[in-house]
């Protein structure tokens, strides 16, 4: 636990350096990509589709 104090003094608050939020986001986004040829277009379309379904509920 003592090394956490040094890390916080060096890098600031833990929420600035923790990877858990971005890993959680990737965990939600990666299954949406189903096309290897056009991954960005596929991801955008999947997100739009999910948001449309959210508005219907």
mmCIF file of the N, C-alpha and C atoms, coordinates in Angstrom:
data_MODEL
# 
_entry.id   MODEL 
# 
loop_
_atom_site.group_PDB 
_atom_site.id 
_atom_site.type_symbol 
_atom_site.label_atom_id 
_atom_site.label_alt_id 
_atom_site.label_comp_id 
_atom_site.label_asym_id 
_atom_site.label_entity_id 
_atom_site.label_seq_id 
_atom_site.pdbx_PDB_ins_code 
_atom_site.Cartn_x 
_atom_site.Cartn_y 
_atom_site.Cartn_z 
_atom_site.occupancy 
_atom_site.B_iso_or_equiv 
_atom_site.pdbx_formal_charge 
_atom_site.auth_seq_id 
_atom_site.auth_comp_id 
_atom_site.auth_asym_id 
_atom_site.auth_atom_id 
_atom_site.pdbx_PDB_model_num 
ATOM 1   N N  . UNK A 1 1  ? 0.809   -1.199 0.000   1.00 0.00 ? 1  UNK A N  1 
ATOM 2   C CA . UNK A 1 1  ? 0.000   0.000  0.000   1.00 0.00 ? 1  UNK A CA 1 
ATOM 3   C C  . UNK A 1 1  ? 0.850   1.259  0.000   1.00 0.00 ? 1  UNK A C  1 
ATOM 4   N N  . UNK A 1 2  ? 2.076   1.158  0.451   1.00 0.00 ? 2  UNK A N  1 
ATOM 5   C CA . UNK A 1 2  ? 2.912   2.349  0.519   1.00 0.00 ? 2  UNK A CA 1 
ATOM 6   C C  . UNK A 1 2  ? 3.251   2.890  -0.863  1.00 0.00 ? 2  UNK A C  1 
ATOM 7   N N  . UNK A 1 3  ? 3.353   2.010  -1.867  1.00 0.00 ? 3  UNK A N  1 
ATOM 8   C CA . UNK A 1 3  ? 3.690   2.490  -3.203  1.00 0.00 ? 3  UNK A CA 1 
ATOM 9   C C  . UNK A 1 3  ? 2.538   3.277  -3.826  1.00 0.00 ? 3  UNK A C  1 
ATOM 10  N N  . UNK A 1 4  ? 1.310   3.092  -3.341  1.00 0.00 ? 4  UNK A N  1 
ATOM 11  C CA . UNK A 1 4  ? 0.179   3.853  -3.871  1.00 0.00 ? 4  UNK A CA 1 
ATOM 12  C C  . UNK A 1 4  ? 0.322   5.339  -3.580  1.00 0.00 ? 4  UNK A C  1 
ATOM 13  N N  . UNK A 1 5  ? 0.862   5.670  -2.415  1.00 0.00 ? 5  UNK A N  1 
ATOM 14  C CA . UNK A 1 5  ? 1.051   7.077  -2.063  1.00 0.00 ? 5  UNK A CA 1 
ATOM 15  C C  . UNK A 1 5  ? 2.010   7.736  -3.043  1.00 0.00 ? 5  UNK A C  1 
ATOM 16  N N  . UNK A 1 6  ? 3.111   7.053  -3.346  1.00 0.00 ? 6  UNK A N  1 
ATOM 17  C CA . UNK A 1 6  ? 4.069   7.604  -4.307  1.00 0.00 ? 6  UNK A CA 1 
ATOM 18  C C  . UNK A 1 6  ? 3.439   7.751  -5.689  1.00 0.00 ? 6  UNK A C  1 
ATOM 19  N N  . UNK A 1 7  ? 2.657   6.771  -6.095  1.00 0.00 ? 7  UNK A N  1 
ATOM 20  C CA . UNK A 1 7  ? 2.007   6.822  -7.404  1.00 0.00 ? 7  UNK A CA 1 
ATOM 21  C C  . UNK A 1 7  ? 1.016   7.970  -7.477  1.00 0.00 ? 7  UNK A C  1 
ATOM 22  N N  . UNK A 1 8  ? 0.231   8.165  -6.436  1.00 0.00 ? 8  UNK A N  1 
ATOM 23  C CA . UNK A 1 8  ? -0.747  9.259  -6.425  1.00 0.00 ? 8  UNK A CA 1 
ATOM 24  C C  . UNK A 1 8  ? -0.042  10.604 -6.431  1.00 0.00 ? 8  UNK A C  1 
ATOM 25  N N  . UNK A 1 9  ? 1.053   10.722 -5.704  1.00 0.00 ? 9  UNK A N  1 
ATOM 26  C CA . UNK A 1 9  ? 1.804   11.979 -5.714  1.00 0.00 ? 9  UNK A CA 1 
ATOM 27  C C  . UNK A 1 9  ? 2.401   12.256 -7.086  1.00 0.00 ? 9  UNK A C  1 
ATOM 28  N N  . UNK A 1 10 ? 2.828   11.214 -7.790  1.00 0.00 ? 10 UNK A N  1 
ATOM 29  C CA . UNK A 1 10 ? 3.443   11.380 -9.105  1.00 0.00 ? 10 UNK A CA 1 
ATOM 30  C C  . UNK A 1 10 ? 2.412   11.629 -10.195 1.00 0.00 ? 10 UNK A C  1 
ATOM 31  N N  . UNK A 1 11 ? 1.336   10.836 -10.213 1.00 0.00 ? 11 UNK A N  1 
ATOM 32  C CA . UNK A 1 11 ? 0.389   10.850 -11.326 1.00 0.00 ? 11 UNK A CA 1 
ATOM 33  C C  . UNK A 1 11 ? -0.925  11.550 -11.037 1.00 0.00 ? 11 UNK A C  1 
ATOM 34  N N  . UNK A 1 12 ? -1.166  11.924 -9.814  1.00 0.00 ? 12 UNK A N  1 
ATOM 35  C CA . UNK A 1 12 ? -2.444  12.525 -9.478  1.00 0.00 ? 12 UNK A CA 1 
ATOM 36  C C  . UNK A 1 12 ? -3.424  11.460 -9.001  1.00 0.00 ? 12 UNK A C  1 
ATOM 37  N N  . UNK A 1 13 ? -4.705  11.809 -8.966  1.00 0.00 ? 13 UNK A N  1 
ATOM 38  C CA . UNK A 1 13 ? -5.710  10.858 -8.481  1.00 0.00 ? 13 UNK A CA 1 
ATOM 39  C C  . UNK A 1 13 ? -5.743  9.577  -9.313  1.00 0.00 ? 13 UNK A C  1 
ATOM 40  N N  . UNK A 1 14 ? -6.162  8.504  -8.688  1.00 0.00 ? 14 UNK A N  1 
ATOM 41  C CA . UNK A 1 14 ? -6.169  7.195  -9.356  1.00 0.00 ? 14 UNK A CA 1 
ATOM 42  C C  . UNK A 1 14 ? -7.078  7.166  -10.575 1.00 0.00 ? 14 UNK A C  1 
ATOM 43  N N  . UNK A 1 15 ? -8.195  7.915  -10.550 1.00 0.00 ? 15 UNK A N  1 
ATOM 44  C CA . UNK A 1 15 ? -9.112  7.860  -11.688 1.00 0.00 ? 15 UNK A CA 1 
ATOM 45  C C  . UNK A 1 15 ? -8.470  8.416  -12.951 1.00 0.00 ? 15 UNK A C  1 
ATOM 46  N N  . UNK A 1 16 ? -7.369  9.158  -12.843 1.00 0.00 ? 16 UNK A N  1 
ATOM 47  C CA . UNK A 1 16 ? -6.654  9.649  -14.023 1.00 0.00 ? 16 UNK A CA 1 
ATOM 48  C C  . UNK A 1 16 ? -5.850  8.556  -14.706 1.00 0.00 ? 16 UNK A C  1 
ATOM 49  N N  . UNK A 1 17 ? -5.422  7.556  -13.957 1.00 0.00 ? 17 UNK A N  1 
ATOM 50  C CA . UNK A 1 17 ? -4.509  6.560  -14.513 1.00 0.00 ? 17 UNK A CA 1 
ATOM 51  C C  . UNK A 1 17 ? -5.077  5.151  -14.560 1.00 0.00 ? 17 UNK A C  1 
ATOM 52  N N  . UNK A 1 18 ? -6.207  4.890  -13.935 1.00 0.00 ? 18 UNK A N  1 
ATOM 53  C CA . UNK A 1 18 ? -6.763  3.540  -13.939 1.00 0.00 ? 18 UNK A CA 1 
ATOM 54  C C  . UNK A 1 18 ? -7.270  3.174  -15.321 1.00 0.00 ? 18 UNK A C  1 
ATOM 55  N N  . UNK A 1 19 ? -7.101  1.929  -15.701 1.00 0.00 ? 19 UNK A N  1 
ATOM 56  C CA . UNK A 1 19 ? -7.522  1.432  -17.006 1.00 0.00 ? 19 UNK A CA 1 
ATOM 57  C C  . UNK A 1 19 ? -8.893  0.760  -16.975 1.00 0.00 ? 19 UNK A C  1 
ATOM 58  N N  . UNK A 1 20 ? -9.471  0.578  -15.800 1.00 0.00 ? 20 UNK A N  1 
ATOM 59  C CA . UNK A 1 20 ? -10.732 -0.154 -15.720 1.00 0.00 ? 20 UNK A CA 1 
ATOM 60  C C  . UNK A 1 20 ? -11.848 0.471  -16.551 1.00 0.00 ? 20 UNK A C  1 
ATOM 61  N N  . UNK A 1 21 ? -12.047 1.792  -16.535 1.00 0.00 ? 21 UNK A N  1 
ATOM 62  C CA . UNK A 1 21 ? -13.138 2.350  -17.351 1.00 0.00 ? 21 UNK A CA 1 
ATOM 63  C C  . UNK A 1 21 ? -12.952 2.105  -18.847 1.00 0.00 ? 21 UNK A C  1 
ATOM 64  N N  . UNK A 1 22 ? -11.743 2.260  -19.365 1.00 0.00 ? 22 UNK A N  1 
ATOM 65  C CA . UNK A 1 22 ? -11.528 2.058  -20.799 1.00 0.00 ? 22 UNK A CA 1 
ATOM 66  C C  . UNK A 1 22 ? -11.611 0.578  -21.147 1.00 0.00 ? 22 UNK A C  1 
ATOM 67  N N  . UNK A 1 23 ? -11.168 -0.304 -20.245 1.00 0.00 ? 23 UNK A N  1 
ATOM 68  C CA . UNK A 1 23 ? -11.293 -1.737 -20.499 1.00 0.00 ? 23 UNK A CA 1 
ATOM 69  C C  . UNK A 1 23 ? -12.762 -2.155 -20.513 1.00 0.00 ? 23 UNK A C  1 
ATOM 70  N N  . UNK A 1 24 ? -13.569 -1.556 -19.656 1.00 0.00 ? 24 UNK A N  1 
ATOM 71  C CA . UNK A 1 24 ? -14.995 -1.850 -19.653 1.00 0.00 ? 24 UNK A CA 1 
ATOM 72  C C  . UNK A 1 24 ? -15.633 -1.381 -20.958 1.00 0.00 ? 24 UNK A C  1 
ATOM 73  N N  . UNK A 1 25 ? -15.226 -0.207 -21.438 1.00 0.00 ? 25 UNK A N  1 
ATOM 74  C CA . UNK A 1 25 ? -15.749 0.301  -22.708 1.00 0.00 ? 25 UNK A CA 1 
ATOM 75  C C  . UNK A 1 25 ? -15.362 -0.612 -23.859 1.00 0.00 ? 25 UNK A C  1 
ATOM 76  N N  . UNK A 1 26 ? -14.104 -1.041 -23.903 1.00 0.00 ? 26 UNK A N  1 
ATOM 77  C CA . UNK A 1 26 ? -13.674 -1.962 -24.963 1.00 0.00 ? 26 UNK A CA 1 
ATOM 78  C C  . UNK A 1 26 ? -14.414 -3.286 -24.869 1.00 0.00 ? 26 UNK A C  1 
ATOM 79  N N  . UNK A 1 27 ? -14.688 -3.722 -23.658 1.00 0.00 ? 27 UNK A N  1 
ATOM 80  C CA . UNK A 1 27 ? -15.442 -4.956 -23.478 1.00 0.00 ? 27 UNK A CA 1 
ATOM 81  C C  . UNK A 1 27 ? -16.845 -4.867 -24.041 1.00 0.00 ? 27 UNK A C  1 
ATOM 82  N N  . UNK A 1 28 ? -17.413 -3.657 -24.064 1.00 0.00 ? 28 UNK A N  1 
ATOM 83  C CA . UNK A 1 28 ? -18.740 -3.468 -24.644 1.00 0.00 ? 28 UNK A CA 1 
ATOM 84  C C  . UNK A 1 28 ? -18.672 -3.253 -26.148 1.00 0.00 ? 28 UNK A C  1 
ATOM 85  N N  . UNK A 1 29 ? -17.604 -2.624 -26.641 1.00 0.00 ? 29 UNK A N  1 
ATOM 86  C CA . UNK A 1 29 ? -17.534 -2.274 -28.059 1.00 0.00 ? 29 UNK A CA 1 
ATOM 87  C C  . UNK A 1 29 ? -17.013 -3.399 -28.939 1.00 0.00 ? 29 UNK A C  1 
ATOM 88  N N  . UNK A 1 30 ? -16.051 -4.165 -28.464 1.00 0.00 ? 30 UNK A N  1 
ATOM 89  C CA . UNK A 1 30 ? -15.442 -5.196 -29.306 1.00 0.00 ? 30 UNK A CA 1 
ATOM 90  C C  . UNK A 1 30 ? -16.429 -6.245 -29.818 1.00 0.00 ? 30 UNK A C  1 
ATOM 91  N N  . UNK A 1 31 ? -17.385 -6.709 -29.013 1.00 0.00 ? 31 UNK A N  1 
ATOM 92  C CA . UNK A 1 31 ? -18.340 -7.674 -29.568 1.00 0.00 ? 31 UNK A CA 1 
ATOM 93  C C  . UNK A 1 31 ? -19.231 -7.088 -30.664 1.00 0.00 ? 31 UNK A C  1 
ATOM 94  N N  . UNK A 1 32 ? -19.351 -5.768 -30.725 1.00 0.00 ? 32 UNK A N  1 
ATOM 95  C CA . UNK A 1 32 ? -20.190 -5.147 -31.751 1.00 0.00 ? 32 UNK A CA 1 
ATOM 96  C C  . UNK A 1 32 ? -19.539 -5.187 -33.128 1.00 0.00 ? 32 UNK A C  1 
ATOM 97  N N  . UNK A 1 33 ? -18.224 -5.291 -33.185 1.00 0.00 ? 33 UNK A N  1 
ATOM 98  C CA . UNK A 1 33 ? -17.515 -5.297 -34.471 1.00 0.00 ? 33 UNK A CA 1 
ATOM 99  C C  . UNK A 1 33 ? -17.560 -6.708 -35.035 1.00 0.00 ? 33 UNK A C  1 
ATOM 100 N N  . UNK A 1 34 ? -18.252 -6.863 -36.152 1.00 0.00 ? 34 UNK A N  1 
ATOM 101 C CA . UNK A 1 34 ? -18.395 -8.182 -36.762 1.00 0.00 ? 34 UNK A CA 1 
ATOM 102 C C  . UNK A 1 34 ? -17.764 -8.240 -38.144 1.00 0.00 ? 34 UNK A C  1 
ATOM 103 N N  . UNK A 1 35 ? -17.338 -7.110 -38.667 1.00 0.00 ? 35 UNK A N  1 
ATOM 104 C CA . UNK A 1 35 ? -16.751 -7.071 -40.005 1.00 0.00 ? 35 UNK A CA 1 
ATOM 105 C C  . UNK A 1 35 ? -15.259 -6.785 -39.893 1.00 0.00 ? 35 UNK A C  1 
ATOM 106 N N  . UNK A 1 36 ? -14.449 -7.627 -40.528 1.00 0.00 ? 36 UNK A N  1 
ATOM 107 C CA . UNK A 1 36 ? -13.008 -7.371 -40.538 1.00 0.00 ? 36 UNK A CA 1 
ATOM 108 C C  . UNK A 1 36 ? -12.613 -6.448 -41.680 1.00 0.00 ? 36 UNK A C  1 
ATOM 109 N N  . UNK A 1 37 ? -13.461 -6.359 -42.683 1.00 0.00 ? 37 UNK A N  1 
ATOM 110 C CA . UNK A 1 37 ? -13.158 -5.513 -43.828 1.00 0.00 ? 37 UNK A CA 1 
ATOM 111 C C  . UNK A 1 37 ? -13.457 -4.040 -43.534 1.00 0.00 ? 37 UNK A C  1 
ATOM 112 N N  . UNK A 1 38 ? -14.578 -3.777 -42.866 1.00 0.00 ? 38 UNK A N  1 
ATOM 113 C CA . UNK A 1 38 ? -14.985 -2.405 -42.538 1.00 0.00 ? 38 UNK A CA 1 
ATOM 114 C C  . UNK A 1 38 ? -15.339 -2.304 -41.053 1.00 0.00 ? 38 UNK A C  1 
ATOM 115 N N  . UNK A 1 39 ? -14.358 -2.425 -40.166 1.00 0.00 ? 39 UNK A N  1 
ATOM 116 C CA . UNK A 1 39 ? -14.688 -2.456 -38.733 1.00 0.00 ? 39 UNK A CA 1 
ATOM 117 C C  . UNK A 1 39 ? -15.263 -1.144 -38.207 1.00 0.00 ? 39 UNK A C  1 
ATOM 118 N N  . UNK A 1 40 ? -14.771 0.000  -38.688 1.00 0.00 ? 40 UNK A N  1 
ATOM 119 C CA . UNK A 1 40 ? -15.260 1.281  -38.173 1.00 0.00 ? 40 UNK A CA 1 
ATOM 120 C C  . UNK A 1 40 ? -16.687 1.546  -38.615 1.00 0.00 ? 40 UNK A C  1 
ATOM 121 N N  . UNK A 1 41 ? -16.991 1.253  -39.869 1.00 0.00 ? 41 UNK A N  1 
ATOM 122 C CA . UNK A 1 41 ? -18.356 1.421  -40.358 1.00 0.00 ? 41 UNK A CA 1 
ATOM 123 C C  . UNK A 1 41 ? -19.302 0.478  -39.627 1.00 0.00 ? 41 UNK A C  1 
ATOM 124 N N  . UNK A 1 42 ? -18.866 -0.747 -39.433 1.00 0.00 ? 42 UNK A N  1 
ATOM 125 C CA . UNK A 1 42 ? -19.684 -1.729 -38.734 1.00 0.00 ? 42 UNK A CA 1 
ATOM 126 C C  . UNK A 1 42 ? -19.941 -1.303 -37.300 1.00 0.00 ? 42 UNK A C  1 
ATOM 127 N N  . UNK A 1 43 ? -18.924 -0.815 -36.612 1.00 0.00 ? 43 UNK A N  1 
ATOM 128 C CA . UNK A 1 43 ? -19.083 -0.360 -35.232 1.00 0.00 ? 43 UNK A CA 1 
ATOM 129 C C  . UNK A 1 43 ? -20.049 0.815  -35.160 1.00 0.00 ? 43 UNK A C  1 
ATOM 130 N N  . UNK A 1 44 ? -19.901 1.769  -36.071 1.00 0.00 ? 44 UNK A N  1 
ATOM 131 C CA . UNK A 1 44 ? -20.797 2.929  -36.082 1.00 0.00 ? 44 UNK A CA 1 
ATOM 132 C C  . UNK A 1 44 ? -22.240 2.493  -36.314 1.00 0.00 ? 44 UNK A C  1 
ATOM 133 N N  . UNK A 1 45 ? -22.461 1.592  -37.257 1.00 0.00 ? 45 UNK A N  1 
ATOM 134 C CA . UNK A 1 45 ? -23.816 1.119  -37.534 1.00 0.00 ? 45 UNK A CA 1 
ATOM 135 C C  . UNK A 1 45 ? -24.404 0.362  -36.349 1.00 0.00 ? 45 UNK A C  1 
ATOM 136 N N  . UNK A 1 46 ? -23.591 -0.434 -35.676 1.00 0.00 ? 46 UNK A N  1 
ATOM 137 C CA . UNK A 1 46 ? -24.073 -1.181 -34.513 1.00 0.00 ? 46 UNK A CA 1 
ATOM 138 C C  . UNK A 1 46 ? -24.451 -0.240 -33.369 1.00 0.00 ? 46 UNK A C  1 
ATOM 139 N N  . UNK A 1 47 ? -23.660 0.798  -33.164 1.00 0.00 ? 47 UNK A N  1 
ATOM 140 C CA . UNK A 1 47 ? -23.965 1.766  -32.104 1.00 0.00 ? 47 UNK A CA 1 
ATOM 141 C C  . UNK A 1 47 ? -25.248 2.508  -32.428 1.00 0.00 ? 47 UNK A C  1 
ATOM 142 N N  . UNK A 1 48 ? -25.417 2.910  -33.684 1.00 0.00 ? 48 UNK A N  1 
ATOM 143 C CA . UNK A 1 48 ? -26.651 3.588  -34.098 1.00 0.00 ? 48 UNK A CA 1 
ATOM 144 C C  . UNK A 1 48 ? -27.846 2.668  -33.889 1.00 0.00 ? 48 UNK A C  1 
ATOM 145 N N  . UNK A 1 49 ? -27.717 1.405  -34.255 1.00 0.00 ? 49 UNK A N  1 
ATOM 146 C CA . UNK A 1 49 ? -28.806 0.450  -34.074 1.00 0.00 ? 49 UNK A CA 1 
ATOM 147 C C  . UNK A 1 49 ? -29.155 0.276  -32.601 1.00 0.00 ? 49 UNK A C  1 
ATOM 148 N N  . UNK A 1 50 ? -28.141 0.169  -31.740 1.00 0.00 ? 50 UNK A N  1 
ATOM 149 C CA . UNK A 1 50 ? -28.400 0.031  -30.303 1.00 0.00 ? 50 UNK A CA 1 
ATOM 150 C C  . UNK A 1 50 ? -29.108 1.260  -29.749 1.00 0.00 ? 50 UNK A C  1 
ATOM 151 N N  . UNK A 1 51 ? -28.707 2.441  -30.196 1.00 0.00 ? 51 UNK A N  1 
ATOM 152 C CA . UNK A 1 51 ? -29.351 3.665  -29.717 1.00 0.00 ? 51 UNK A CA 1 
ATOM 153 C C  . UNK A 1 51 ? -30.790 3.767  -30.210 1.00 0.00 ? 51 UNK A C  1 
ATOM 154 N N  . UNK A 1 52 ? -31.051 3.339  -31.421 1.00 0.00 ? 52 UNK A N  1 
ATOM 155 C CA . UNK A 1 52 ? -32.432 3.335  -31.924 1.00 0.00 ? 52 UNK A CA 1 
ATOM 156 C C  . UNK A 1 52 ? -33.300 2.404  -31.086 1.00 0.00 ? 52 UNK A C  1 
ATOM 157 N N  . UNK A 1 53 ? -32.759 1.238  -30.753 1.00 0.00 ? 53 UNK A N  1 
ATOM 158 C CA . UNK A 1 53 ? -33.514 0.308  -29.910 1.00 0.00 ? 53 UNK A CA 1 
ATOM 159 C C  . UNK A 1 53 ? -33.736 0.874  -28.511 1.00 0.00 ? 53 UNK A C  1 
ATOM 160 N N  . UNK A 1 54 ? -32.761 1.599  -27.992 1.00 0.00 ? 54 UNK A N  1 
ATOM 161 C CA . UNK A 1 54 ? -32.925 2.227  -26.675 1.00 0.00 ? 54 UNK A CA 1 
ATOM 162 C C  . UNK A 1 54 ? -34.033 3.267  -26.687 1.00 0.00 ? 54 UNK A C  1 
ATOM 163 N N  . UNK A 1 55 ? -34.178 3.994  -27.790 1.00 0.00 ? 55 UNK A N  1 
ATOM 164 C CA . UNK A 1 55 ? -35.225 5.015  -27.878 1.00 0.00 ? 55 UNK A CA 1 
ATOM 165 C C  . UNK A 1 55 ? -36.610 4.388  -27.987 1.00 0.00 ? 55 UNK A C  1 
ATOM 166 N N  . UNK A 1 56 ? -36.694 3.188  -28.541 1.00 0.00 ? 56 UNK A N  1 
ATOM 167 C CA . UNK A 1 56 ? -37.984 2.515  -28.659 1.00 0.00 ? 56 UNK A CA 1 
ATOM 168 C C  . UNK A 1 56 ? -38.478 1.973  -27.320 1.00 0.00 ? 56 UNK A C  1 
ATOM 169 N N  . UNK A 1 57 ? -37.563 1.698  -26.421 1.00 0.00 ? 57 UNK A N  1 
ATOM 170 C CA . UNK A 1 57 ? -37.965 1.107  -25.136 1.00 0.00 ? 57 UNK A CA 1 
ATOM 171 C C  . UNK A 1 57 ? -38.504 2.117  -24.213 1.00 0.00 ? 57 UNK A C  1 
# 
